[in-house]
Amino acid sequence: METRTHSTNVSTIVGKSLTAVIVLLSFWFVWQQIQASEIDVIDTLFSSEPIIFLSVLCIFGVVALSPIIWKFLMLGCGKDVSYRMCFAIWWTTNIAKYVPGKVSLIAGRVYVARRYGKGIVLESFVWELIISISSAVLAGLFLLDLEGISFSAKGALISIAIASLFPVISPKLTQKAVRKPFALLGRGEWDEETTMTRRIYSITLILMMLSWLLWGLAHKFILMGLGVDASLLHLIGAFSLAWLAGFSAFFLPAGLGAREGVFTVNLTFFIGGGVAGILVVLSRLINIFTEVVTFGIGTLMFSKERFEQE
């Protein structure tokens, strides 16, 4: 028993150390890009135009869209959750993504939303995974006209984007495939008729694409504030693929480091590395700020809702 406990502790320490190293190396890379450009970061920020603050509103828009997207996913899984509860639950549990791994995020939302059925909430996470990957890859297609991206990479991106549209063609077959692993593991009852429709999935996909547009506008406003111009479509594509890289790096808290590193690389295809580095850091800081604020609002909403029910 002691040997097993010691082995677990060693694995935990090694895992945390590797996570810290990856995050530090990623931000070191970002900092090197800024240093190489010889940009005075402080002077650049203090001399920026006020339009830069519009980026905060855009990212708040993204965080406001996410609970609405989750409402439709829950509807597609068989439960109609009120908008108020969707905002309260999503905002209060989303902060758990800053814990390394997706376990805390998933377990937290499943527990908080357990009144709607743990299996249904878990299924909604799988749909969220599917639609997040699909929409991010589709948004990434905006980078196809850039010369710096290889032909093979473009081909792979197009192939994945086409394959990701399968749920639109047959949402019921996709839902059966989603439920199969849970049924085999004996996790909950999965014999009910599937309820995800093409209409619900399409609405959710459109809302996800709108969130990428808001991210693109946020980064556009930051660049405009810094006195730099860049294509909105390229910004959307660069960030969506960077977000996907961070989302896939499940062992990193909120994809910290992976998202910043990939985003910086993508941006250097069409803007300078120094400006790209500043944009990446500001994007993350504003994102954290909005999620902390909405966590507080969600907590108040959820507490009031629970009080009224009691």
C-alpha positions as CSV (number, residue, x, y, z in Angstrom):
1,M,0.0,0.0,0.0
2,E,2.8,2.4,0.9
3,T,4.6,1.6,-2.3
4,R,1.5,2.3,-4.3
5,T,0.9,5.6,-2.5
6,H,4.5,6.6,-3.1
7,S,4.3,5.7,-6.8
8,T,1.1,7.8,-7.1
9,N,2.8,10.8,-5.4
10,V,5.8,10.5,-7.7
11,S,3.5,10.4,-10.8
12,T,1.6,13.5,-9.5
13,I,4.8,15.4,-8.9
14,V,6.2,14.5,-12.3
15,G,2.9,15.4,-14.0
16,K,2.7,18.8,-12.3
17,S,6.4,19.4,-13.1
18,L,5.9,18.6,-16.8
19,T,2.8,20.9,-16.9
20,A,4.8,23.7,-15.4
21,V,7.7,23.2,-17.8
22,I,5.4,23.2,-20.9
23,V,3.6,26.4,-19.7
24,L,6.9,28.2,-18.9
25,L,8.4,27.2,-22.3
26,S,5.4,28.3,-24.2
27,F,5.4,31.7,-22.5
28,W,9.1,31.9,-22.9
29,F,8.6,31.4,-26.6
30,V,6.0,34.2,-26.7
31,W,8.4,36.5,-24.7
32,Q,11.2,35.7,-27.2
33,Q,9.0,36.9,-30.0
34,I,8.4,40.2,-28.2
35,Q,12.0,40.6,-27.4
36,A,13.2,39.9,-30.9
37,S,11.0,42.7,-32.3
38,E,12.5,45.2,-29.8
39,I,9.0,46.5,-28.9
40,D,8.7,48.5,-25.7
41,V,5.7,46.6,-24.2
42,I,4.9,49.2,-21.5
43,D,5.1,52.2,-23.9
44,T,3.0,50.3,-26.5
45,L,0.3,49.5,-24.1
46,F,0.1,53.0,-22.6
47,S,0.0,54.6,-26.0
48,S,-2.7,52.3,-27.3
49,E,-6.0,53.6,-28.6
50,P,-9.2,53.3,-26.5
51,I,-10.8,51.0,-29.1
52,I,-8.8,48.3,-27.5
53,F,-11.4,48.1,-24.7
54,L,-14.0,46.9,-27.1
55,S,-12.2,43.6,-27.0
56,V,-13.4,43.1,-23.5
57,L,-17.0,43.4,-24.6
58,C,-16.5,40.9,-27.3
59,I,-15.0,38.3,-25.0
60,F,-17.8,38.9,-22.5
61,G,-20.0,38.1,-25.5
62,V,-18.3,34.8,-26.0
63,V,-18.7,33.9,-22.3
64,A,-22.4,34.9,-22.6
65,L,-22.9,32.7,-25.6
66,S,-21.5,29.6,-24.1
67,P,-24.4,28.9,-21.6
68,I,-26.9,29.4,-24.5
69,I,-25.0,26.9,-26.5
70,W,-25.1,24.5,-23.6
71,K,-28.9,25.0,-23.3
72,F,-29.3,23.8,-26.8
73,L,-27.0,20.8,-26.2
74,M,-29.0,19.9,-23.1
75,L,-32.2,20.2,-25.2
76,G,-30.7,17.9,-27.7
77,C,-30.0,15.4,-24.9
78,G,-33.6,15.5,-23.7
79,K,-33.7,18.2,-21.1
80,D,-35.1,21.7,-21.4
81,V,-33.1,23.9,-18.9
82,S,-34.1,27.5,-18.3
83,Y,-31.8,30.2,-19.6
84,R,-31.2,31.5,-16.0
85,M,-30.1,28.1,-14.8
86,C,-27.9,27.5,-17.8
87,F,-26.0,30.8,-17.1
88,A,-25.8,30.0,-13.4
89,I,-24.6,26.5,-13.9
90,W,-22.2,27.1,-16.8
91,W,-20.6,30.2,-15.3
92,T,-20.0,28.7,-11.9
93,T,-18.6,25.4,-13.2
94,N,-16.5,26.7,-16.1
95,I,-13.8,28.1,-13.7
96,A,-12.9,24.5,-12.9
97,K,-11.1,24.2,-16.3
98,Y,-8.2,26.0,-14.6
99,V,-7.6,22.8,-12.7
100,P,-5.2,20.6,-14.8
101,G,-7.2,17.9,-16.6
102,K,-10.9,18.0,-17.6
103,V,-12.0,15.8,-14.7
104,S,-12.8,18.7,-12.3
105,L,-14.7,20.6,-15.0
106,I,-16.8,17.6,-16.0
107,A,-17.4,16.3,-12.5
108,G,-18.3,19.8,-11.2
109,R,-20.9,20.4,-13.9
110,V,-22.3,16.9,-13.6
111,Y,-22.7,17.4,-9.8
112,V,-24.1,20.9,-9.9
113,A,-26.6,20.0,-12.7
114,R,-27.4,16.6,-11.3
115,R,-31.1,17.4,-11.0
116,Y,-31.3,17.1,-14.8
117,G,-29.7,13.6,-14.8
118,K,-26.0,12.9,-14.5
119,G,-25.9,10.9,-17.6
120,I,-27.6,13.6,-19.7
121,V,-25.1,16.3,-18.4
122,L,-22.3,13.9,-19.2
123,E,-23.7,13.3,-22.7
124,S,-23.9,17.1,-23.2
125,F,-20.2,17.3,-22.6
126,V,-19.5,14.8,-25.4
127,W,-21.6,16.9,-27.7
128,E,-19.8,20.0,-26.6
129,L,-16.5,18.3,-27.4
130,I,-17.8,17.3,-30.9
131,I,-19.2,20.7,-31.8
132,S,-16.2,22.6,-30.4
133,I,-13.8,20.6,-32.5
134,S,-16.0,20.8,-35.6
135,S,-16.5,24.6,-35.3
136,A,-12.8,25.3,-34.5
137,V,-11.7,23.3,-37.6
138,L,-14.3,25.0,-39.8
139,A,-13.2,28.4,-38.5
140,G,-9.6,27.3,-39.2
141,L,-10.4,27.1,-42.9
142,F,-10.0,30.9,-43.0
143,L,-6.2,30.3,-43.0
144,L,-6.2,28.3,-46.2
145,D,-5.2,31.3,-48.4
146,L,-2.0,31.9,-46.4
147,E,1.2,30.9,-48.3
148,G,3.1,29.9,-45.2
149,I,0.9,26.9,-44.5
150,S,1.9,23.7,-46.3
151,F,-0.3,21.9,-48.9
152,S,-0.5,18.8,-46.8
153,A,-1.6,20.8,-43.7
154,K,-4.3,22.5,-45.7
155,G,-5.5,19.1,-47.1
156,A,-5.7,17.6,-43.6
157,L,-7.6,20.6,-42.4
158,I,-10.1,20.4,-45.2
159,S,-10.6,16.6,-44.7
160,I,-11.2,17.0,-40.9
161,A,-13.6,19.9,-41.5
162,I,-15.6,17.8,-43.9
163,A,-15.7,14.8,-41.6
164,S,-16.7,17.0,-38.7
165,L,-20.0,17.8,-40.5
166,F,-21.3,14.2,-40.2
167,P,-23.5,15.1,-37.1
168,V,-25.4,17.6,-39.3
169,I,-26.1,14.8,-41.8
170,S,-27.2,12.2,-39.1
171,P,-27.5,13.6,-35.6
172,K,-29.4,10.5,-34.4
173,L,-26.7,8.1,-35.6
174,T,-24.0,10.3,-34.0
175,Q,-26.0,10.4,-30.7
176,K,-26.2,6.6,-30.7
177,A,-22.5,6.4,-31.2
178,V,-22.0,8.9,-28.4
179,R,-24.1,6.9,-26.0
180,K,-22.6,3.5,-26.9
181,P,-19.5,3.7,-24.7
182,F,-21.5,4.8,-21.7
183,A,-24.0,2.0,-22.2
184,L,-21.2,-0.6,-22.5
185,L,-19.7,0.7,-19.2
186,G,-23.1,0.5,-17.6
187,R,-23.1,4.2,-16.8
188,G,-26.8,5.1,-16.6
189,E,-29.8,4.3,-18.8
190,W,-29.3,4.8,-22.5
191,D,-32.4,3.1,-24.0
192,E,-34.4,6.3,-24.5
193,E,-35.1,7.6,-28.0
194,T,-32.4,10.0,-29.1
195,T,-33.6,13.6,-29.2
196,M,-30.8,15.5,-30.9
197,T,-32.1,16.9,-34.2
198,R,-30.5,18.4,-37.2
199,R,-32.1,21.7,-36.3
200,I,-30.8,21.8,-32.8
201,Y,-27.3,20.8,-33.8
202,S,-27.2,23.3,-36.6
203,I,-28.3,26.1,-34.3
204,T,-25.6,25.1,-31.9
205,L,-23.0,25.0,-34.6
206,I,-24.0,28.5,-35.9
207,L,-23.8,29.8,-32.3
208,M,-20.3,28.3,-32.0
209,M,-19.2,30.0,-35.2
210,L,-20.6,33.2,-33.9
211,S,-18.4,32.8,-30.8
212,W,-15.3,32.5,-33.1
213,L,-16.4,35.7,-34.9
214,L,-16.5,37.5,-31.5
215,W,-13.1,36.2,-30.6
216,G,-11.8,37.4,-34.0
217,L,-13.4,40.9,-33.4
218,A,-11.8,41.0,-29.9
219,H,-8.4,40.4,-31.4
220,K,-9.1,42.8,-34.2
221,F,-9.9,45.6,-31.7
222,I,-6.7,44.8,-29.6
223,L,-4.6,45.1,-32.8
224,M,-6.4,48.3,-33.8
225,G,-5.7,49.7,-30.4
226,L,-2.0,48.9,-30.9
227,G,-2.0,50.5,-34.3
228,V,-1.8,47.3,-36.3
229,D,-4.2,46.1,-39.0
230,A,-4.9,42.4,-39.8
231,S,-7.5,40.4,-41.6
232,L,-10.5,39.5,-39.4
233,L,-10.9,36.1,-41.1
234,H,-7.2,35.3,-40.5
235,L,-7.5,36.2,-36.9
236,I,-10.6,34.0,-36.5
237,G,-8.7,31.1,-38.1
238,A,-5.5,31.6,-36.1
239,F,-7.3,31.7,-32.8
240,S,-9.7,28.8,-33.4
241,L,-6.9,26.4,-34.2
242,A,-4.9,27.7,-31.2
243,W,-7.9,27.2,-29.0
244,L,-8.3,23.7,-30.3
245,A,-4.6,22.9,-29.5
246,G,-5.2,24.2,-25.9
247,F,-8.4,22.3,-25.6
248,S,-6.8,19.1,-26.7
249,A,-3.9,19.5,-24.2
250,F,-6.2,18.3,-21.4
251,F,-3.4,18.1,-18.9
252,L,-2.9,21.8,-19.0
253,P,-5.1,24.2,-17.0
254,A,-7.5,25.8,-19.6
255,G,-4.9,25.0,-22.3
256,L,-2.6,27.5,-20.7
257,G,0.7,27.7,-22.7
258,A,-0.4,25.5,-25.6
259,R,-3.0,28.0,-26.8
260,E,-0.6,30.9,-26.5
261,G,2.2,29.1,-28.3
262,V,0.2,27.9,-31.2
263,F,-1.7,31.3,-31.5
264,T,1.6,33.1,-31.7
265,V,2.9,30.8,-34.4
266,N,-0.3,31.2,-36.4
267,L,-0.2,35.0,-36.1
268,T,3.4,35.3,-37.3
269,F,2.1,34.2,-40.7
270,F,0.5,37.6,-41.2
271,I,1.7,40.0,-38.5
272,G,5.0,40.6,-36.6
273,G,6.0,38.3,-33.8
274,G,6.3,41.1,-31.2
275,V,2.8,42.4,-31.8
276,A,1.6,38.7,-31.9
277,G,3.1,38.1,-28.5
278,I,1.4,41.2,-26.9
279,L,-1.9,40.2,-28.5
280,V,-1.7,36.6,-27.1
281,V,-1.0,37.7,-23.6
282,L,-3.7,40.4,-23.6
283,S,-6.2,37.9,-25.0
284,R,-5.5,35.5,-22.1
285,L,-5.6,38.1,-19.4
286,I,-9.0,39.5,-20.7
287,N,-10.3,36.0,-21.0
288,I,-9.4,35.2,-17.3
289,F,-10.9,38.5,-16.2
290,T,-14.3,37.8,-17.9
291,E,-14.4,34.3,-16.6
292,V,-13.8,35.4,-13.0
293,V,-16.4,38.1,-13.2
294,T,-19.0,35.8,-14.7
295,F,-18.2,33.1,-12.1
296,G,-19.1,35.7,-9.4
297,I,-22.4,36.6,-11.3
298,G,-23.2,32.9,-11.8
299,T,-22.7,32.2,-8.1
300,L,-25.1,34.9,-7.1
301,M,-27.7,33.7,-9.7
302,F,-27.4,30.1,-8.6
303,S,-27.6,30.9,-4.9
304,K,-30.8,33.0,-5.5
305,E,-32.3,30.2,-7.6
306,R,-31.6,27.6,-4.9
307,F,-33.0,29.9,-2.2
308,E,-36.2,30.4,-4.2
309,Q,-36.7,26.7,-4.6
310,E,-36.1,26.0,-1.0
